[in-house]
Amino acid sequence: MAFYRQVGSVPPKRHTQHRDEQGNLYYEELMGEEGFSGDSSLLYHRGLPPAIVDSTVWELPDQRTTPNHPLRHRHLRLHELFPGDTAAETDVVTGRRLVLGNADVRISYVAARKPSPLYRNAIGDELVYVESGEAVVETVFGPLRARPGDQVLIPRATTHRWLPTGAEPLRAYAIEASSHITPPKRYLSKYGQLLEHSPYCERDLHGPGETLLEIGTDVEVLVKHRPGGQVAGTRMVYATHPFDVVGWDGCLYPLTFNIADFEPITGRIHQPPPVHQAFEGVNFVVCNFVPRKVDYHPLSIPVPYYHSNVDSDEIMFYCGGNYEARKGSGIGQGSVSVHPGGYAHGPQPGAYERSIGLDFFDELAVMVDTFRPLELGEGALACEDPAYAWTWSGRGPA
């Protein structure tokens, strides 16, 4: 999905000898997608990339899910999952609590202060939204700086670790795919350049600018994979440090994209959610709702019309501002609304009328729409607001 980059020392010609000052060969690793038919990068290591000395089970946090049955809309208060200073004993990798998931995508939340172990997701790409706090994300390609509002895109099988910085806990909303995550195809030229109608461009994507060159032996990496169709973990111990890369080049690498760089598409009447789309994976999309001028037809109703997403579940993570359509529902910063396919949803009572005459929405949210039903993880069951489903009628169960 990304444009070509070159960092550190690489030879003039690929698949040729590349040596250090003492004449020792560096070891070339091709990291590529879709066999040898997709984007790729070449990395040059000082040690042998496959050399491990141990492989044992890593017991993952609870990955079980429960069907959304009986069917209803739900409100999840994610900040309740990490009360007080529990973040002090948590890291971004092992501390994630599963909120929602299906075979295509899993959504987790974490608040952390501790450095994470080295980690690699061998199932699919990850898109991690930084709600608050800051971090350095060290990767086999080099370091990235992550700040509030950053969406950190980490390609499948990229070894990395999260190092929170500063006084504030790092709060992160992790979208783990079973596929690759890319810009929508309609934003790309046939050669992969972001087109003029795209709400962002290559200048908004920030990859590593230097290598790490760490030295070490017997280095543990936690690997998430899917043996037998179930998500599982393995602890691999490498003979040499994975961050021993002296240089790399190619079109596959981790990057950051800040939600403030997403340019909203607006119109005279209400625009449907696809105009907010930023990324897509197999059977799901990711949309960014940002502060923006809203509908300017003289008879417009700026909040969304009521709609039945018959083919998708709509998951909205509220990151900031005031979300006009949800006023009166109890939703606030750190909330997630779960609106499953199967019956209508839309503005809370009174929001439809109150929005008339407004010309600006100060709201910030990340939405995931899935095209297969999502189930509830243990995190969702632990922080659900049981009153939300009845807020449109004002009545509880009959």
C-alpha positions in Angstrom: 0.0 0.0 0.0 2.9 2.4 0.7 5.4 4.1 -1.5 9.1 3.0 -1.8 11.5 3.8 1.0 15.1 3.1 1.7 16.7 3.2 5.1 20.2 2.4 6.2 22.7 0.4 4.2 21.6 -1.7 1.2 23.6 -3.0 -1.8 23.2 -1.4 -5.3 21.6 -4.6 -6.6 19.1 -6.8 -4.8 20.0 -10.5 -4.1 23.7 -9.7 -4.3 26.6 -9.8 -1.8 26.4 -7.1 1.0 29.3 -7.2 3.5 30.4 -5.3 6.6 33.8 -3.6 6.9 35.4 -6.9 8.0 34.0 -8.7 4.9 31.3 -10.6 6.7 28.1 -11.2 4.7 24.8 -9.6 5.8 21.8 -11.9 5.5 19.1 -10.8 3.1 15.4 -11.4 4.2 12.5 -10.8 1.8 9.4 -9.9 3.7 6.5 -10.0 1.3 2.8 -10.3 1.0 0.7 -12.7 -1.1 3.6 -15.1 -1.8 5.9 -13.3 -4.2 3.0 -11.3 -5.8 2.4 -8.4 -3.4 4.3 -5.6 -1.8 7.6 -6.5 -0.2 10.8 -5.2 1.4 14.3 -6.5 1.6 16.0 -6.4 5.0 19.7 -7.0 5.7 20.5 -8.7 9.0 23.7 -9.4 10.8 22.4 -12.7 12.2 20.4 -15.5 10.6 16.6 -14.5 10.6 15.3 -18.1 11.2 17.8 -19.1 14.0 15.7 -19.9 17.1 16.9 -21.9 20.1 13.5 -22.5 21.8 9.7 -22.5 21.1 7.1 -22.9 23.8 3.5 -22.0 24.4 2.5 -18.4 25.2 -0.8 -18.5 27.1 -2.8 -15.6 25.6 -5.3 -13.5 27.5 -8.9 -14.8 27.3 -9.8 -15.0 23.5 -13.3 -16.5 24.0 -16.3 -14.8 22.5 -20.0 -14.9 23.1 -22.7 -14.3 20.4 -24.7 -11.1 20.5 -27.8 -13.0 21.5 -30.5 -12.0 22.2 -29.8 -9.4 19.5 -29.5 -5.8 20.7 -27.6 -2.6 20.5 -24.9 -2.3 23.1 -22.8 0.4 24.8 -19.3 -0.5 26.1 -17.4 1.8 28.5 -13.8 0.8 27.7 -12.2 3.1 30.3 -13.8 0.9 33.0 -11.6 -1.9 31.9 -8.5 -0.2 33.4 -9.5 1.7 36.5 -7.2 3.7 38.8 -3.5 3.0 38.0 -3.9 -0.5 36.8 -2.1 0.6 33.7 1.1 0.7 35.7 1.3 -3.1 35.6 0.2 -3.4 32.0 1.8 -3.4 28.6 0.2 -2.8 25.2 0.7 -6.4 24.0 0.0 -8.8 26.8 -2.5 -6.5 28.6 -5.0 -6.2 25.7 -8.6 -7.2 26.6 -10.7 -8.6 23.8 -13.8 -6.5 23.2 -15.3 -7.8 19.9 -14.2 -10.4 17.4 -15.0 -12.7 14.5 -13.0 -14.7 12.0 -12.0 -11.5 10.1 -11.1 -9.0 12.8 -10.6 -8.7 16.6 -10.9 -5.5 18.5 -9.1 -5.0 21.8 -8.4 -2.2 24.3 -5.5 -1.5 26.7 -4.2 1.1 29.0 -0.5 0.6 29.7 2.6 2.2 31.2 5.1 -0.8 31.0 7.3 -1.5 28.0 5.9 -4.5 26.0 7.8 -7.7 25.1 8.9 -8.1 21.6 5.8 -9.2 19.6 4.8 -10.4 16.2 1.3 -11.0 14.9 1.5 -13.8 12.3 -2.3 -13.8 11.6 -2.7 -10.4 9.9 -2.0 -6.7 10.0 -2.7 -4.5 13.0 -4.1 -1.0 13.1 -3.6 0.5 16.6 -5.3 3.8 17.4 -3.6 5.8 20.1 -6.4 7.4 22.1 -4.0 9.1 24.6 -0.4 9.0 25.8 2.7 8.6 23.7 5.1 5.8 22.8 8.0 4.7 20.7 7.2 1.7 18.6 10.4 -0.1 18.0 10.3 -2.4 14.9 12.5 -4.6 12.8 12.4 -1.7 10.3 13.3 1.0 12.8 11.5 3.1 15.4 8.2 5.0 15.0 6.9 7.7 17.3 3.3 7.4 18.2 1.2 10.3 19.6 -2.5 10.8 20.4 -4.6 10.4 17.3 -2.0 8.2 15.5 -3.2 5.1 13.7 -0.2 2.8 13.8 -0.3 0.3 10.9 1.9 -2.7 11.5 2.1 -5.3 8.7 1.7 -9.0 9.4 4.7 -10.7 11.0 6.5 -7.4 11.8 8.5 -7.9 15.0 8.0 -4.9 17.3 7.5 -3.6 20.8 5.7 -0.7 22.4 7.6 1.6 24.8 5.3 4.2 26.5 6.8 7.6 27.1 5.7 10.5 29.2 3.6 10.6 32.3 0.2 9.8 30.8 -0.8 6.1 30.3 -0.9 4.9 26.8 -4.5 4.1 25.9 -4.8 2.1 22.7 -7.6 0.6 20.6 -6.2 -2.3 18.6 -7.8 -3.6 15.4 -6.2 -7.0 14.6 -7.1 -8.3 11.1 -6.9 -11.7 9.6 -5.9 -10.1 6.4 -3.9 -7.0 5.2 -5.1 -3.5 5.9 -4.9 -1.0 3.0 -6.4 2.2 1.7 -9.7 1.7 -0.1 -9.0 0.6 -3.7 -11.1 3.6 -5.0 -8.4 6.0 -3.6 -5.6 4.3 -5.5 -4.3 4.5 -9.1 -3.7 1.3 -10.9 0.0 1.6 -9.8 -0.9 2.3 -6.1 -0.6 6.1 -5.8 -3.2 7.8 -3.6 -5.4 9.8 -6.0 -6.6 13.4 -5.8 -10.0 12.5 -4.3 -8.4 10.5 -1.5 -8.9 12.2 2.0 -5.2 11.7 2.7 -1.9 11.3 0.7 1.6 9.9 1.0 2.8 13.1 2.8 0.5 12.0 5.7 2.1 8.5 6.1 5.2 8.3 8.2 7.5 5.3 8.2 10.8 4.6 10.0 13.7 6.9 9.2 16.5 5.0 10.8 17.5 1.4 11.9 17.9 0.2 15.5 20.9 -2.1 15.2 20.5 -3.9 18.6 22.8 -6.6 19.7 21.8 -9.5 21.8 21.5 -13.3 22.1 18.7 -15.6 23.3 16.0 -12.9 22.7 12.3 -13.8 23.3 9.6 -12.8 20.9 5.9 -13.5 21.5 4.1 -14.7 18.3 0.4 -14.7 17.8 -0.8 -17.2 15.2 -3.8 -19.4 14.3 -3.1 -23.2 14.5 -6.2 -25.2 13.8 -8.3 -22.1 13.2 -8.0 -20.8 16.8 -5.9 -17.8 17.9 -2.9 -19.0 19.9 0.5 -17.9 21.1 4.1 -19.1 20.9 7.2 -17.9 22.7 10.1 -18.0 20.3 13.7 -17.5 21.5 16.0 -16.2 18.8 19.7 -16.8 18.8 20.4 -13.1 17.8 18.4 -10.0 18.3 15.7 -9.4 15.5 16.6 -5.7 15.5 20.0 -6.4 13.9 19.0 -4.9 10.5 21.6 -2.6 9.0 19.3 -1.4 6.2 16.2 -2.2 4.2 14.2 -1.0 1.2 10.9 -1.6 -0.4 7.2 -0.8 -0.2 6.2 -2.9 2.9 6.9 -1.4 6.3 5.0 -0.1 9.4 3.8 3.5 9.4 1.8 6.1 11.3 -1.1 8.1 10.1 -2.6 10.8 12.4 -6.4 11.1 12.3 -6.0 14.9 12.3 -4.6 14.6 8.8 -7.8 12.9 7.5 -9.5 15.5 5.3 -13.3 15.2 5.6 -15.5 15.0 2.5 -18.7 17.0 3.0 -21.8 17.9 0.9 -25.0 19.9 0.8 -26.9 16.9 2.3 -25.9 14.2 4.7 -23.0 12.1 3.4 -23.0 8.3 4.0 -20.3 6.5 6.0 -18.2 5.5 3.0 -17.0 9.1 2.6 -15.3 8.7 6.0 -13.5 5.5 5.1 -9.7 5.4 5.7 -8.7 1.7 5.4 -10.1 -1.7 4.5 -9.4 -5.3 5.2 -11.1 -8.5 4.1 -14.8 -8.3 5.2 -14.4 -5.0 7.2 -13.6 -1.3 6.8 -12.3 1.4 9.1 -13.7 5.0 9.0 -12.5 8.2 10.6 -15.1 10.7 11.8 -13.4 14.0 12.4 -14.4 17.6 13.2 -16.0 19.0 10.0 -18.4 21.4 8.4 -21.7 19.7 7.9 -24.6 19.8 5.4 -25.4 23.2 4.0 -28.6 22.6 2.1 -31.2 25.0 3.6 -33.4 22.1 4.6 -30.7 19.6 5.6 -30.8 17.4 8.7 -27.1 17.1 9.6 -27.3 14.0 11.9 -27.6 10.6 10.2 -30.9 9.3 9.0 -32.1 6.1 10.6 -30.7 3.1 8.8 -30.7 -0.7 8.9 -27.2 -2.1 8.1 -28.6 -5.4 6.9 -25.1 -6.7 5.8 -22.9 -5.3 8.5 -22.2 -4.6 12.2 -21.3 -1.0 12.9 -18.8 -0.4 15.8 -18.0 3.2 16.7 -15.2 4.1 19.2 -15.7 7.6 20.5 -12.3 9.4 20.9 -13.2 13.0 21.5 -15.5 16.0 21.0 -19.3 15.8 21.2 -21.1 13.2 19.1 -24.4 15.0 18.2 -26.3 11.8 17.2 -25.6 10.1 20.6 -26.5 12.9 23.0 -28.6 11.6 25.9 -27.5 8.0 25.5 -24.7 8.0 28.1 -22.0 7.6 25.4 -18.8 9.7 26.0 -15.0 9.6 25.7 -13.8 6.0 25.6 -17.3 4.5 24.7 -18.0 2.0 22.0 -21.4 1.6 20.4 -22.3 -1.8 18.9 -25.1 -1.6 16.3 -25.5 -5.0 14.8 -26.9 -5.8 11.4 -30.5 -6.9 11.6 -32.4 -3.9 12.7 -32.4 -0.1 12.5 -30.3 2.4 14.5 -29.7 6.1 14.3 -29.8 9.3 16.3 -31.0 9.3 19.9 -34.5 10.8 20.6 -34.4 14.6 20.0 -31.0 14.6 18.2 -32.7 14.6 14.8 -34.5 17.9 15.5 -31.7 19.5 17.5 -29.2 19.1 14.6 -31.2 21.3 12.2 -29.4 24.6 11.7 -26.0 23.3 12.9 -23.1 23.9 10.5 -20.2 22.1 12.3 -19.7 18.9 14.2 -16.9 18.7 16.7 -16.5 15.0 17.0 -13.8 12.4 16.8 -14.5 8.7 16.3 -13.1 5.5 14.7 -15.6 3.2 13.2 -15.2 -0.4 12.2 -17.9 -1.9 9.9 -17.8 -5.7 9.6 -19.6 -7.8 7.0 -19.9 -10.8 9.3 -21.5 -10.6 12.8 -19.2 -9.8 15.7 -19.3 -11.6 19.0 -18.6 -10.1 22.4 -15.2 -10.7 24.1 -14.6 -10.8 27.8 -13.8 -7.1 27.8 -17.2 -6.2 26.4 -19.0 -8.3 28.9 -17.1 -6.6 31.7 -17.9 -3.0 30.8 -21.4 -3.0 29.2 -24.0 -0.3 30.0 -27.1 -2.5 30.2 -29.5 0.5 29.7 -28.3 1.5 26.2 -30.5 -0.7 24.1 -33.7 0.9 25.5 -32.6 4.6 25.1 -34.6 5.1 21.9 -37.9 4.0 23.5 -37.3 5.3 27.0 -38.6 2.0 28.4 -36.9 -1.1 29.7 -37.7 -4.7 28.9 -41.4 -5.6 28.8 
